[in-house]
Amino acid sequence: MIEFYKIQGSGNDFILIDNRENALKDVGRVDEFVKHVCRQHVSVGADGLILIESSHRAHFRWRFFNADGSEVEMCGNGGRCAARFALIRGIAPERMSFETRAGIIDAEVSGQSVKLRLPDPKDLRRAYTIDLDGVPTLVSSINTGVPHVVAFVDDVDGHDVFTMGRTIRYHGEYRPAGTNANFARVLGRHRIRLRTYERGVEDETLACGTGAVATALLASWTGLVDSPVDVLVKSGETLKIHFTKTEKGFEKVYLEGGTTVVYQGFLWDEAYRTDGR
C-alpha cells in the first residue's frame, strides 16, 4: 500500500506522495499510475499528482503530473500544496525552496496559507487576434511556468469556458505543446474575476494558480490593474498576486493563498491495477 495525502489549494486538489525512497517502485509506468488514481469516482480523484523526491539543489525536488498523466514544468496551486505537505512531513522548514522543471521555487508556509515565488514570466505577447471557428478573438499570452492565453470578456459567468477553452488549448497557434485558456473580467484596480480551462485536465477547473498569475500580469501590462491583485476563482476563493512591473516585463512574482489537508490514507493496488488481479 502507498501512503498519500490529498491536499487542495483554492479548489485545485492533488494527490501527494513522498517518493524519496521510491515508494512507486512497483507501480509500473508512472503516467499510467497517475491516470488511474486521478480518476474521479473510481479511485482517489484529483486534478493532478505530485511526487516529492530528493534534491541536491534545494530542500526537495518535485515531479508534477496532470490528471491525464502528462508531466509539466509548473503548477502554482500544486506548488503551494507541495510546500504545505513538505512542512507537515518534516521535509522542509517554513521557508523553503524546491526544484521543478521550471527552476528553483521559493515558498513560505504560514499556517494554512502558502506564498510562492514563481519564475520570472516569459514569452509575453499582448493584444493579438486569433481565429476561433471563424470568429476573430483578441487575446494575450504569457508563460508563468506553463503557457497561458488570456481573453478579457464582459460576462465571465455566462461564458462557454469548456468549448472556447478547448478550442484555444488545441489552436494551431500554440502547437505542439498547447496552452491553458483563461477568461477574465477586471472588477477594479486590484480585483479580477477568472475562469480557467486547464491543459492536461482537459476541462474547466475550480482554480489555476499560474493562470491567476498570468491574468493579473497581462491585465497590469495593459494598464488595468496594479499590484497586489486579488483574483476570484471558480471555487469562490481568492488568490493574491504580487509582482513588480519592469520595462521589459515582470519580476518578483508571488502567488499567495490558502490550502486544506483533506485527508491522509493508503492507496491499495486495486485502485490502480488494470490486470484484473
Secondary structure, DSSP 8 states (H G I E B T S, - for coil): -EEEEEEEETTEEEEEEE-TT-TTTTS--HHHHHHHHT-TTTSS--SEEEEEE--SSSSEEEEEEETTS-EES--HHHHHHHHHHHHHTTSS-SEEEEEETTEEEEEEEETTEEEEE----EEEEEEEEEEETTEEEEEEEEESSSEEEEEE-S-STTS-HHHHHHHHHT-GGGTTT--EEEEEEEEETTEEEEEEEETTTTEEES--HHHHHHHHHHHHHTTS--SSEEEE-TTS-EEEEEEEE-SSSEEEEEEEEE-EEEEEEEE-GGGT--S--
